[in-house]
Amino acid sequence: MSYPYTFFRPDQIEKLRLRVAKILSEKRMKHVLGVEQMAFRLGLLFFWGDDESMNILSAAALLHDVTKEYSVAEQLNIMKN
């Protein structure tokens, strides 16, 4: 698949992984890394050779629970800003 611009480079994915690890509990981070692994495995089936799509899958997996441990008030504040 071709995108008009680059979403995530591998070095950005690593930085994102480290940043998310600072936000989440150890238990939640373990779950998120498991989701990233599964996304990678599924990506190999559907996007073989498409590094851009694979990086997007990794980013989505890493971010999918990033506010899970926030209070409702914190989540609403993020949406407002």
Stockholm file with secondary structure:
# STOCKHOLM 1.0

chainA/1-81         MSYPYTFFRPDQIEKLRLRVAKILSEKRMKHVLGVEQMAFRLGLLFFWGDDESMNILSAAALLHDVTKEYSVAEQLNIMKN
#=GR chainA/1-81 SS CCCSSCCCCHHHHHHHHHHHHHHSCHHHHHHHHHHHHHHHHHHHHHSTTCHHHHHHHHHHHHHTTTTTTSCHHHHHHHHHC
#=GC SS_cons        CCCSSCCCCHHHHHHHHHHHHHHSCHHHHHHHHHHHHHHHHHHHHHSTTCHHHHHHHHHHHHHTTTTTTSCHHHHHHHHHC
//
